[in-house]
């Protein structure tokens, strides 16, 4: 196709877009959210502050932090919510509170809490994490019941005090926990006095894919953790939501663990900004991305691999190309993807996929083939 004819077609990209799309039209396919440079973040904070939307907190209490906590309590259907600096601390404190004097906690063997937190629950809170269903995103109610039974079969009884479920599961490339099993586990646990915590760091993303409201998930659990930085784009932070009776004095424990930061408003203000309208934007982005995947799937030059029971992660294999060079051309065309590894790219969908028409995104992937 001649250059003049290509630029005249509806799918054609302007030369400026091929050399580097504007930030407003760039698709960030390398993360769950929108990356901000220090300059971008500072400008956003200045804009929010000048509009009167930011008020200071003291040791993570009051001000914009309190507004964020109230917002997240409402969105998750819980009585209250507490800001914490990291998801690791949110999950740790949740199972610590729920387990109480019953020191065993059931978790997925592939969960973040079991694999990636340096045995914090064991070391700092004397809990014993019991891994279930190795290599799987979902464990069944029967497996949970068997694990609880095994815990009581020793010469010294060691009852299970809490169950944590992570969904979607990072180590399973965004695969989500089976909802029917989640319901069964919740009903059985509540009937047996076992606390329930949801590591829902990316729950709002999962909801956009399953079309199941966030409240249907959170209703099954006593507590839920939601990340504030993964796709609400704060520089850091987490929210733990749950019953007032359980979380009312959590700020004391937060400070004991070194998490009572003096000022949190620079994080909370940005999270609040992106929370407003996020569900609508993410639904639109998912719909647009599905049209992109369908378009790429019809092109014999690409191989598209979806994650079974997956959410926002897929693998894209452009055929017969120098992959690192392809990644550079994609970046010039306005699509940021992770560095090439092997023969395919791991691509993530976030709200930026709703910025431009699907046909234009497809054409960016195609043109980058060179």
JOVENSUL-V629361 format. One record per residue. N is the residue number from 1. SS is DSSP state (~ for helix, > for strand, _ for the rest). NEAR is the number of other C-alpha atoms within 12 Angstrom. D_LAST is the distance of its C-alpha to the last C-alpha in Angstrom with 1 decimal. Layout:
BEGIN
N_SS_NEAR_D_LAST / N_SS_NEAR_D_LAST
END
This chain:
BEGIN
1___10_12.2 / 2___9_13.5 / 3_~_13_12.8 / 4_~_12_16.5 / 5_~_12_16.5 / 6_~_16_13.6 / 7_~_19_15.4 / 8_~_14_18.6 / 9___16_17.7 / 10___13_19.2 / 11___21_16.0 / 12___27_14.2 / 13___34_13.9 / 14___24_15.6 / 15_~_19_14.1 / 16_~_15_16.3 / 17_~_30_14.9 / 18_~_30_11.3 / 19_~_21_13.1 / 20___25_15.4 / 21___28_17.1 / 22___20_20.9 / 23_~_23_22.8 / 24_~_18_24.2 / 25_~_27_21.0 / 26___34_19.3 / 27_>_44_19.2 / 28_>_36_20.6 / 29___37_19.7 / 30___33_21.2 / 31___30_24.9 / 32___38_27.7 / 33___35_28.2 / 34___33_27.2 / 35___27_27.0 / 36___23_29.2 / 37___14_29.4 / 38_~_12_33.1 / 39_~_11_33.0 / 40_~_18_31.6 / 41_~_22_34.3 / 42_~_19_37.0 / 43_~_16_36.2 / 44_~_27_36.3 / 45_~_29_39.6 / 46_~_18_41.1 / 47_~_18_40.2 / 48_~_25_41.8 / 49_~_20_44.8 / 50_~_12_45.4 / 51___13_45.5 / 52___14_48.2 / 53___24_46.3 / 54___31_46.9 / 55___27_50.2 / 56___24_50.9 / 57___25_52.0 / 58_>_18_54.3 / 59___24_53.5 / 60___36_51.1 / 61_>_32_53.8 / 62___24_54.0 / 63_~_24_51.9 / 64_~_32_48.3 / 65_~_40_48.3 / 66_~_30_51.1 / 67_~_31_49.3 / 68_~_46_46.2 / 69_~_41_48.5 / 70_~_27_50.2 / 71_~_29_46.9 / 72_~_38_45.6 / 73_~_31_49.1 / 74_~_19_48.9 / 75_~_32_45.4 / 76_~_35_46.3 / 77___27_49.8 / 78___33_51.6 / 79___27_54.7 / 80_>_32_53.3 / 81_>_41_50.3 / 82_>_50_50.1 / 83_>_50_47.4 / 84_>_47_46.6 / 85___39_44.3 / 86___33_42.3 / 87_~_35_41.6 / 88_~_34_43.2 / 89_~_40_46.5 / 90_~_45_46.3 / 91_~_44_46.1 / 92_~_46_48.7 / 93_~_47_51.2 / 94_~_46_50.8 / 95_~_49_51.7 / 96_~_38_54.3 / 97_~_36_56.0 / 98_~_38_55.7 / 99_~_34_56.9 / 100___23_60.0 / 101___21_62.5 / 102___29_60.7 / 103___30_58.4 / 104_>_36_55.9 / 105_>_46_52.6 / 106_>_48_50.4 / 107_>_45_46.7 / 108_>_38_43.7 / 109___28_43.1 / 110___33_39.4 / 111___43_40.4 / 112_~_34_39.5 / 113_~_41_43.2 / 114_~_32_44.0 / 115_~_22_41.2 / 116___18_40.0 / 117___21_43.0 / 118___15_45.0 / 119___21_47.9 / 120_~_26_48.9 / 121_~_32_50.9 / 122_~_21_52.8 / 123_~_14_53.4 / 124_~_17_54.1 / 125_~_26_55.6 / 126___20_57.1 / 127___33_55.1 / 128_>_32_54.2 / 129_>_40_50.7 / 130_>_36_50.9 / 131_>_30_47.4 / 132_>_30_47.1 / 133___24_44.7 / 134___19_42.6 / 135___18_38.9 / 136___30_39.2 / 137___36_38.4 / 138___35_41.6 / 139___37_45.1 / 140___28_47.7 / 141_~_27_51.0 / 142_~_19_52.8 / 143_~_24_51.1 / 144_~_36_52.0 / 145_~_27_55.6 / 146_~_20_55.8 / 147_~_30_54.6 / 148_~_36_57.2 / 149_~_19_59.8 / 150_~_20_59.0 / 151_~_25_59.4 / 152___18_62.9 / 153___14_63.9 / 154___11_64.7 / 155___8_68.1 / 156___9_67.1 / 157___15_65.4 / 158___24_62.0 / 159___32_61.0 / 160_>_38_57.5 / 161_>_36_57.5 / 162_>_45_54.0 / 163_>_54_50.8 / 164_>_52_47.3 / 165_>_55_44.4 / 166_>_45_40.8 / 167___46_38.5 / 168___43_35.5 / 169_>_39_35.4 / 170_~_34_33.0 / 171_~_26_33.5 / 172_~_29_32.6 / 173___30_29.3 / 174___37_30.9 / 175_>_34_33.0 / 176___41_36.0 / 177___39_39.7 / 178___27_41.2 / 179_~_29_43.1 / 180_~_18_46.1 / 181_~_24_46.7 / 182_~_34_46.5 / 183_~_24_49.2 / 184_~_22_51.4 / 185_~_36_51.1 / 186_~_33_52.0 / 187_~_22_55.0 / 188_~_26_56.3 / 189_~_32_55.8 / 190_~_22_57.6 / 191_~_13_60.4 / 192___20_60.9 / 193___21_60.7 / 194___34_57.4 / 195_>_41_55.1 / 196_>_44_51.6 / 197_>_47_48.6 / 198_>_49_45.1 / 199_>_46_42.3 / 200___42_40.2 / 201___42_37.9 / 202___39_35.1 / 203_~_45_37.5 / 204_~_47_36.4 / 205_~_44_32.9 / 206_~_41_34.5 / 207_~_32_36.6 / 208_~_30_33.7 / 209_~_32_32.4 / 210_~_27_35.8 / 211___22_37.2 / 212___18_40.3 / 213___21_41.9 / 214_~_33_42.1 / 215_~_22_45.9 / 216_~_22_46.0 / 217_~_41_44.6 / 218_~_40_46.7 / 219___27_49.9 / 220___33_49.9 / 221___42_50.1 / 222___41_52.5 / 223_>_45_49.9 / 224_>_52_46.2 / 225_>_48_43.8 / 226_>_50_40.9 / 227_>_41_38.4 / 228___44_38.2 / 229___34_35.2 / 230___33_32.6 / 231___42_31.9 / 232___43_34.7 / 233___34_33.2 / 234___38_36.4 / 235___32_36.4 / 236___28_38.4 / 237___41_41.0 / 238_>_41_42.1 / 239_>_51_44.6 / 240_>_52_47.2 / 241_>_46_49.0 / 242_>_43_52.1 / 243___30_55.9 / 244_~_18_57.9 / 245_~_17_60.5 / 246_~_28_57.9 / 247_~_34_55.9 / 248___19_58.5 / 249___19_59.2 / 250_~_32_55.8 / 251_~_28_55.4 / 252_~_19_58.2 / 253_~_24_56.2 / 254_~_29_53.0 / 255_~_21_54.9 / 256_~_15_56.4 / 257___22_52.9 / 258___17_51.9 / 259___29_49.8 / 260___26_51.9 / 261___26_49.6 / 262___19_51.5 / 263___25_48.9 / 264___37_46.3 / 265_~_38_45.8 / 266_~_38_42.5 / 267_~_40_41.0 / 268_~_47_43.0 / 269_~_44_42.2 / 270_~_38_38.5 / 271_~_43_38.8 / 272_~_34_41.1 / 273_~_30_38.8 / 274_~_29_35.9 / 275_~_32_38.3 / 276___18_39.4 / 277___17_37.3 / 278_~_27_35.1 / 279_~_28_35.9 / 280_~_20_35.0 / 281_~_27_31.7 / 282_~_36_30.7 / 283_~_30_31.7 / 284_~_28_29.5 / 285_~_35_26.5 / 286_~_33_27.2 / 287_~_27_27.4 / 288_~_29_24.2 / 289_~_39_22.4 / 290_~_29_23.9 / 291_~_23_22.4 / 292_~_32_18.9 / 293_~_33_19.7 / 294_~_22_21.0 / 295_~_25_17.9 / 296_~_30_15.6 / 297_~_24_18.4 / 298___15_18.4 / 299___21_14.8 / 300___15_15.1 / 301___21_11.8 / 302_>_28_13.5 / 303_>_23_16.9 / 304_>_27_18.9 / 305_>_22_22.2 / 306_>_25_24.9 / 307___25_27.8 / 308___20_31.1 / 309___25_33.2 / 310___31_30.5 / 311___37_29.8 / 312___47_26.8 / 313_>_40_24.9 / 314_>_31_22.4 / 315_>_33_20.0 / 316_>_34_16.5 / 317_>_31_15.0 / 318_>_34_11.3 / 319___21_11.8 / 320___16_10.9 / 321___20_8.7 / 322___20_10.2 / 323_~_26_11.5 / 324_~_22_12.8 / 325_~_18_9.6 / 326_~_33_8.0 / 327_~_36_11.4 / 328_~_25_11.2 / 329_~_28_8.1 / 330_~_39_10.0 / 331_~_31_13.0 / 332_~_30_11.9 / 333___38_11.2 / 334___39_14.7 / 335_>_43_14.8 / 336_>_38_16.7 / 337___36_16.8 / 338___27_19.0 / 339___22_18.2 / 340___25_16.7 / 341_>_17_19.6 / 342___15_19.7 / 343___21_17.2 / 344_>_27_16.9 / 345_>_32_16.9 / 346_>_30_20.2 / 347_>_37_19.6 / 348_>_37_22.6 / 349___44_23.6 / 350___44_25.8 / 351_~_43_27.2 / 352_~_37_24.1 / 353_~_43_22.5 / 354_~_32_25.0 / 355___31_23.9 / 356___32_21.5 / 357___26_21.4 / 358_~_29_19.8 / 359_~_27_17.8 / 360_~_35_16.1 / 361_~_42_15.4 / 362_~_35_13.9 / 363_~_33_11.6 / 364_~_40_10.5 / 365_~_43_9.8 / 366_~_32_7.9 / 367_~_33_5.8 / 368___33_5.1 / 369___27_3.8 / 370___23_0.0
END
